[in-house]
Amino acid sequence: MAIIASPVGTYSPSEAIKLISGAVARGEVEKAVIGWPVSLKGHEGKSTQMVTNFIALLKKKAPNIEVIKLDERFTSKVAKQSIIESGATKKKRRDKKLVDAVAAAVLLQNYLDQK
């Protein structure tokens, strides 16, 4: 129904491209919402180039996918706060993979809320 985002895990860029392109080939995915890492002042840097490269590889494997880039500023901060509010242990709150997965869900939820 595309109304609620929830984290499913974290993947290396090559794993993500393989999973996404497979889902596109099966007709399960039409769009990819990708975090666009800019500085607090909105400047692009080394991270944005890495994302640009990722998108180029994704488009090679899944040329029909629509890619939507969203400003990802503050998503990790929101994710950490959500994890704290969930009552997670201090050890869990320091788990980078968990923070990244929740931040991705925050980013996707932001997209869904804008629709």
LOKE-204260 format. One record per residue (C-alpha): chain; residue number from 1; z, x, y; residue in one letter. Coordinates in nm, 2 decimals. Last residue first. Example, Ala and Ser with C-alpha at 12.3 -4.5 7.8 and 13.67 -1.06 7.14 Angstrom:
BEGIN
A, 2, 0.71, 1.37, -0.11, S
A, 1, 0.78, 1.23, -0.45, A
END
This chain:
BEGIN
A, 115, -0.17, 0.33, 1.18, K
A, 114, 0.08, 0.54, 1.38, Q
A, 113, 0.36, 0.46, 1.13, D
A, 112, 0.14, 0.59, 0.84, L
A, 111, 0.08, 0.92, 1.02, Y
A, 110, 0.45, 0.96, 1.10, N
A, 109, 0.53, 0.88, 0.74, Q
A, 108, 0.28, 1.16, 0.63, L
A, 107, 0.46, 1.41, 0.85, L
A, 106, 0.80, 1.30, 0.74, V
A, 105, 0.69, 1.32, 0.37, A
A, 104, 0.56, 1.68, 0.44, A
A, 103, 0.90, 1.76, 0.60, A
A, 102, 1.07, 1.63, 0.28, V
A, 101, 0.86, 1.85, 0.06, A
A, 100, 0.91, 2.15, 0.29, D
A, 99, 1.29, 2.10, 0.30, V
A, 98, 1.31, 2.06, -0.08, L
A, 97, 1.10, 2.38, -0.13, K
A, 96, 1.31, 2.57, 0.12, K
A, 95, 1.64, 2.49, -0.06, D
A, 94, 1.91, 2.55, 0.20, R
A, 93, 2.02, 2.19, 0.21, R
A, 92, 2.05, 2.19, -0.16, K
A, 91, 2.30, 2.47, -0.15, K
A, 90, 2.50, 2.30, 0.13, K
A, 89, 2.52, 1.99, -0.10, T
A, 88, 2.32, 1.68, -0.02, A
A, 87, 2.49, 1.39, 0.14, G
A, 86, 2.17, 1.20, 0.23, S
A, 85, 2.25, 1.26, 0.60, E
A, 84, 2.22, 1.63, 0.55, I
A, 83, 1.88, 1.59, 0.38, I
A, 82, 1.76, 1.37, 0.66, S
A, 81, 1.87, 1.62, 0.92, Q
A, 80, 1.69, 1.90, 0.73, K
A, 79, 1.37, 1.69, 0.72, A
A, 78, 1.39, 1.60, 1.09, V
A, 77, 1.42, 1.98, 1.17, K
A, 76, 1.14, 2.05, 0.93, S
A, 75, 0.92, 1.79, 1.10, T
A, 74, 1.00, 1.92, 1.45, F
A, 73, 0.64, 2.04, 1.52, R
A, 72, 0.40, 1.93, 1.26, E
A, 71, 0.12, 1.82, 1.49, D
A, 70, -0.12, 1.62, 1.27, L
A, 69, -0.46, 1.73, 1.13, K
A, 68, -0.65, 1.45, 0.95, I
A, 67, -0.90, 1.56, 0.69, V
A, 66, -1.14, 1.31, 0.55, E
A, 65, -1.25, 1.40, 0.19, I
A, 64, -1.61, 1.39, 0.10, N
A, 63, -1.66, 1.76, 0.07, P
A, 62, -1.39, 1.80, -0.20, A
A, 61, -1.40, 2.16, -0.33, K
A, 60, -1.57, 2.30, -0.02, K
A, 59, -1.37, 2.08, 0.21, K
A, 58, -1.05, 2.20, 0.05, L
A, 57, -1.15, 2.56, 0.10, L
A, 56, -1.23, 2.50, 0.47, A
A, 55, -0.90, 2.31, 0.51, I
A, 54, -0.70, 2.60, 0.37, F
A, 53, -0.88, 2.84, 0.60, N
A, 52, -0.79, 2.63, 0.90, T
A, 51, -0.43, 2.61, 0.78, V
A, 50, -0.41, 2.99, 0.76, M
A, 49, -0.56, 3.01, 1.11, Q
A, 48, -0.30, 2.76, 1.24, T
A, 47, -0.03, 2.98, 1.09, S
A, 46, -0.16, 3.29, 1.27, K
A, 45, -0.14, 3.12, 1.61, G
A, 44, -0.22, 2.80, 1.80, E
A, 43, -0.03, 2.71, 2.12, H
A, 42, 0.13, 2.38, 2.17, G
A, 41, 0.43, 2.50, 2.38, K
A, 40, 0.66, 2.45, 2.09, L
A, 39, 0.42, 2.66, 1.88, S
A, 38, 0.15, 2.49, 1.67, V
A, 37, 0.14, 2.43, 1.30, P
A, 36, -0.11, 2.15, 1.22, W
A, 35, 0.03, 1.96, 0.92, G
A, 34, -0.24, 1.82, 0.70, I
A, 33, -0.30, 1.45, 0.62, V
A, 32, -0.57, 1.44, 0.35, A
A, 31, -0.78, 1.14, 0.32, K
A, 30, -0.98, 0.95, 0.05, E
A, 29, -0.76, 1.00, -0.25, V
A, 28, -0.77, 0.82, -0.59, E
A, 27, -1.14, 0.81, -0.64, G
A, 26, -1.12, 1.03, -0.95, R
A, 25, -1.31, 1.31, -0.78, A
A, 24, -1.07, 1.28, -0.48, V
A, 23, -0.77, 1.31, -0.71, A
A, 22, -0.92, 1.63, -0.87, G
A, 21, -0.99, 1.77, -0.52, S
A, 20, -0.63, 1.70, -0.42, I
A, 19, -0.47, 1.86, -0.73, L
A, 18, -0.70, 2.17, -0.73, K
A, 17, -0.66, 2.22, -0.35, I
A, 16, -0.28, 2.18, -0.38, A
A, 15, -0.26, 2.43, -0.67, E
A, 14, -0.47, 2.68, -0.47, S
A, 13, -0.25, 2.64, -0.15, P
A, 12, 0.07, 2.68, -0.36, S
A, 11, 0.24, 2.35, -0.43, Y
A, 10, 0.55, 2.16, -0.31, T
A, 9, 0.69, 1.84, -0.46, G
A, 8, 0.64, 1.47, -0.47, V
A, 7, 0.79, 1.37, -0.14, P
A, 6, 0.79, 1.01, -0.03, S
A, 5, 0.58, 0.82, 0.22, A
A, 4, 0.61, 0.45, 0.27, I
A, 3, 0.34, 0.21, 0.40, I
A, 2, 0.02, 0.31, 0.22, A
A, 1, 0.00, 0.00, 0.00, M
END
